[in-house]
Amino acid sequence: MNAERLRRAYEEMRERVDAAARRSGRGVGSVEIVVAGKYIEPRDAPTLVEAGISLVGENRLQDLVAKREVVGDALTFDFIGHLQRRKVRDVLLLSRLIHSVDSLRLAAEIAKRAEGPTRVLVEVNVADEPTKGGIVTGELPAFIQDVSDHPNVIVAGLMAMPPAVTDPDDNRRHFAAVRDLRDHLRSRWAGRHGFEELSMGSSQDYEVAAEEGATLVRVGRSLIERAGS
């Protein structure tokens, strides 16, 4: 993986994300780019640092551990994959934010293992796809009510993975639906949960997601391919 090519690709993506944010009335830097670590071998993690990338999202604990062993605190890690309860303690120690809380049992385990108030994102199955995890939209208000029984778990927002599409604009309605749902929940739970974050959008549709209110976009394949990996 070539650091200079990766830097150029990342900077171009940064410009595209900022332009999309401006189209939605927000400022430069209001959307974070989470680089998906599943496309990157641990030995290549220093190349990310060299290219100016600072935030990586990992799907598996073992990959997160392996990359941290190589780069230490030079990268910040979010956990974006399905999280098994037995791995919660380690993930909390090693990551900034869990994007994928998808069950009450997982929320309870986070509450048990957390050292103080802990921000998390709740995964939403926005298109009610049976093959995907996450809380279906109709059950989300009750889910948040139950999560609220754990005082040290703070819902910072929502995460969504809409269907795979050819035309990015086909997912605009899903992104807008998640944003509207977030806004409703933020009003309902003001003072208890934050609901300031929206993690949505991937290599296929990150610009549309940013236009519709994403504060975090998760990308990887398009960057790494351009970097020559």
C-alpha positions in Angstrom: 0.0 0.0 0.0 1.5 3.3 -1.1 1.3 6.1 1.5 1.4 9.0 -0.9 -1.4 7.5 -3.1 -3.4 6.8 0.0 -2.9 10.4 1.2 -4.2 11.8 -2.1 -7.2 9.5 -2.1 -8.0 10.3 1.5 -7.7 14.1 0.9 -9.9 13.9 -2.1 -12.5 11.9 -0.1 -12.2 14.5 2.7 -13.0 17.3 0.2 -16.0 15.3 -1.1 -17.3 14.7 2.4 -16.9 18.4 3.3 -18.6 19.5 0.1 -21.6 17.2 0.9 -21.8 18.5 4.5 -21.9 22.1 3.2 -24.7 21.2 0.9 -26.7 20.2 4.0 -25.8 23.4 5.7 -23.0 22.2 7.9 -19.4 23.1 8.2 -16.1 21.7 7.1 -15.0 18.8 9.4 -18.5 18.1 10.7 -18.4 14.6 9.3 -15.7 12.2 10.4 -14.3 9.6 8.1 -13.9 6.2 9.7 -11.6 4.1 7.6 -12.7 0.4 7.6 -9.8 -1.6 8.9 -11.0 -4.9 7.5 -9.3 -4.0 4.2 -5.9 -3.3 5.9 -3.4 -5.8 7.2 -1.8 -5.0 10.6 1.6 -4.6 8.9 0.2 -1.7 6.8 -1.2 0.2 9.8 1.8 2.5 9.9 1.0 3.5 6.3 -2.3 4.9 7.5 -0.6 7.1 10.0 1.9 8.3 7.3 -1.0 9.1 5.0 -2.6 11.4 7.6 -5.5 9.0 8.6 -6.3 9.0 12.3 -9.6 7.1 12.8 -10.1 3.4 11.9 -13.2 1.2 12.4 -12.6 -2.5 13.1 -15.1 -5.3 12.8 -13.1 -7.8 14.9 -11.4 -7.5 18.2 -8.3 -9.5 17.1 -7.7 -7.1 14.2 -8.1 -4.1 16.5 -5.5 -5.7 18.9 -3.1 -6.5 16.1 -3.1 -3.0 14.7 -2.7 -1.4 18.1 0.3 -3.6 18.8 1.9 -2.1 15.7 0.9 1.6 16.0 0.0 2.1 19.6 -2.0 5.3 20.1 -1.1 6.8 16.7 -4.5 5.7 15.5 -7.9 6.0 17.2 -10.2 2.9 16.8 -13.9 2.6 16.7 -15.6 -0.8 16.8 -18.1 -1.1 13.9 -18.8 -4.8 13.7 -21.0 -7.3 15.5 -19.8 -7.4 19.1 -19.9 -10.6 21.2 -20.6 -10.0 24.8 -17.5 -11.9 26.0 -15.4 -9.4 24.1 -17.0 -6.2 25.5 -14.4 -5.6 28.2 -11.5 -5.6 25.8 -13.3 -3.6 23.1 -14.2 -0.9 25.7 -10.5 -0.6 26.7 -9.2 -0.4 23.2 -11.8 1.7 21.2 -13.3 5.1 21.3 -16.9 4.2 20.4 -19.0 1.1 19.7 -21.2 1.7 16.7 -23.1 -1.6 16.8 -25.2 -2.1 20.0 -28.0 -4.3 18.7 -29.4 -6.1 21.8 -30.4 -5.4 25.3 -28.0 -8.2 26.5 -25.2 -6.4 24.8 -26.2 -3.1 26.4 -26.3 -4.7 29.8 -22.9 -6.2 29.3 -21.5 -2.8 28.4 -23.1 -1.3 31.5 -21.5 -4.0 33.6 -18.0 -3.6 32.1 -17.9 0.2 31.6 -15.8 2.3 33.9 -18.1 5.4 34.1 -20.6 6.8 31.6 -20.0 5.3 28.2 -21.2 6.6 24.8 -22.5 4.0 22.3 -24.4 3.9 19.0 -27.5 1.8 18.5 -27.6 -0.2 15.2 -30.8 0.3 13.3 -32.1 -2.1 10.7 -33.5 0.7 8.6 -34.8 -1.4 5.7 -36.0 -4.2 7.9 -33.7 -6.7 6.1 -33.9 -10.2 7.6 -30.3 -10.9 6.9 -29.0 -7.9 8.8 -28.7 -7.2 12.5 -29.9 -4.2 14.3 -33.1 -3.0 15.9 -36.0 -2.5 13.4 -37.3 1.0 13.4 -40.7 0.2 15.0 -39.0 -1.4 18.1 -36.4 1.3 18.6 -38.3 3.6 21.0 -39.0 0.7 23.4 -35.3 -0.4 23.0 -34.0 3.0 24.0 -36.4 3.0 27.0 -35.0 -0.4 28.2 -31.4 0.7 27.6 -32.1 3.7 29.8 -32.3 1.4 32.8 -28.5 1.4 32.6 -27.4 4.8 33.9 -23.8 4.6 32.6 -24.8 3.7 29.0 -25.3 6.9 27.0 -26.8 6.5 23.5 -24.8 9.0 21.4 -26.7 8.2 18.2 -27.6 5.7 15.6 -25.8 3.5 13.1 -27.3 2.1 9.9 -26.3 0.0 7.0 -28.9 0.4 4.2 -29.1 -2.1 1.3 -26.4 -2.5 -1.3 -27.3 -0.3 -4.3 -26.0 0.6 -7.7 -27.2 4.2 -7.6 -26.2 5.9 -4.3 -29.3 8.1 -4.4 -31.4 5.0 -3.9 -30.4 5.0 -0.3 -31.2 8.7 0.3 -34.6 7.8 1.7 -33.1 5.4 4.2 -30.5 7.9 5.4 -33.2 10.6 5.7 -35.4 8.2 7.7 -32.6 7.4 10.2 -31.9 11.2 10.6 -35.6 11.9 11.2 -35.7 9.0 13.7 -32.6 10.3 15.5 -34.1 13.8 15.7 -37.3 12.5 17.3 -35.3 10.4 19.8 -33.0 13.3 20.6 -36.0 15.5 21.5 -37.6 12.7 23.5 -34.4 11.9 25.5 -32.9 15.3 25.9 -30.9 15.3 29.1 -30.5 11.5 29.2 -29.0 10.5 25.9 -27.1 12.6 23.4 -28.2 11.4 19.9 -25.8 13.7 18.3 -24.1 11.1 16.1 -25.3 9.4 12.9 -22.9 6.6 11.6 -24.1 5.8 8.1 -22.8 5.7 4.6 -20.0 3.5 3.0 -17.9 3.6 -0.1 -21.0 3.2 -2.2 -22.9 6.1 -0.9 -21.0 8.2 1.6 -21.6 11.5 -0.1 -25.4 11.0 0.0 -25.1 10.0 3.6 -23.2 13.2 4.4 -25.8 15.2 2.6 -28.5 13.6 4.7 -26.9 14.3 8.1 -24.3 11.6 8.7 -21.6 12.6 11.3 -19.6 9.5 10.6 -19.1 7.7 7.3 -17.4 4.3 7.2 -15.3 3.8 4.1 -12.5 1.5 3.1 -12.5 -0.4 -0.1 -12.5 2.6 -2.4 -9.6 4.2 -0.5 -7.4 1.1 -0.4 -8.0 0.2 -4.0 -6.7 3.6 -5.0 -3.7 3.2 -2.7 -2.6 0.2 -4.7 -3.4 -2.5 -2.1 
